[in-house]
Amino acid sequence: MQLYIDSANLEQIQKYTDWGFIDGVTTNPSLAAKEGVKPEELSTHLKKITDIVKGLVSIEVYSTTYDEMIAEAMKYSEIASNIVIKLPCTQDGLRACKTLSEKNIKTNVTLVFSPLQAMMAAKMGATLVSPFVGRVEDALFDGLDLIAQIRVIFDNYEFETKILSASFRSTKQISEVAQIGSDIATVSPDLLEKLIKHPLTDIGLEKFLKDAGLK
């Protein structure tokens, strides 16, 4: 399973790229705003991210109507070849997905909360589809079952669209979507570092060093 970092912070992206941990990046208007990036500054900021990361970089449009989404997407797609246009799973978003896919522009349909939404995105030619595991769980539904159902549908009909699981609340959820067969997981910086942590590893290392007389 590929791992993306869910961040617009250049230092974080550089750090985990240098460590070899990540395969790509996902961003959205909220993450950009958190870094103080204004809408008119987004293209410049994205160029900096694509200079760091060679994998796919998803950027979500600010627009909500079809024509505006297309115009915004065309502007972002010129930044770099690894830019992916993130679109909401709405009627306008899916229409835009189909149009952009026909232009060979990579797309990521986001805010997906049902297997049928994922199926419709795949039918529109989406490169990626982003089901939100944590938000589904927050609403007292089974987020992991959502990933499993999408996996079955995509495999049944041999859709080329990749499942990019998002919105995690724990490392346990990341482990479980990996077992289900999610193609990608996009992970916050905090959770990303926890993927390699285990208390028994620390205890074992401490014992080895003591036994060797190094501590």
Buried (B, 14 or more C-beta within 10 A) or exposed (E): BBBBBBBBBBEBBBBBBEEEBBBBBBBBBEBBEEBEBEEEEBBEBBEEBBEBBEBBBBBBBEBEEBEBBBEBBEEBBEBBEBBBBBBBBBEBBBBBBBBBBEEEBBBBBBBBBBBEBBBBBBBBBBBBBBBBBBBBBEEEEEBBEBBBBBBEBBEEEEBEBBBBBBBBBEBEBBEBBBEBBBBBBBBBBEBBBBBEEEEEEEEEEEEEEEEEEEE
